[in-house]
Amino acid sequence: MRNIKILFSVILLGAIFSGCGYNTMVEKQEAVASQWGNVQNAYQRRADLIPNLVATVKGYAVHEQETLAKVTEARAKATQITIDPENLTEENIREYQRAQA
């Protein structure tokens, strides 16, 4: 009878401990699922930022193109006027300086 009680106690304790182990495994699995959800959220946030970045770069490219056109035009105007040393007058010098500014 005593052996049966010991055997029953061992089986009961084994069942209790295995139940605790199963609960721990479920908790760990839920923690892993939660962390993986955080990783997926971070990737989704990053993927959502890419179109905004592309739009910003395109907008700045338009600005750069306008700036380049203005600089090229100003450079062309500045080199368009030349002073002939034989025809050097005060009016020509002022016009040349205005074009260089």
Secondary structure as GFF3:
##gff-version 3
##sequence-region A 1 101
A	DSSP	alpha_helix	2	80	.	.	.	ID=ss1
A	DSSP	three_ten_helix	85	87	.	.	.	ID=ss2
A	DSSP	alpha_helix	90	100	.	.	.	ID=ss3
###
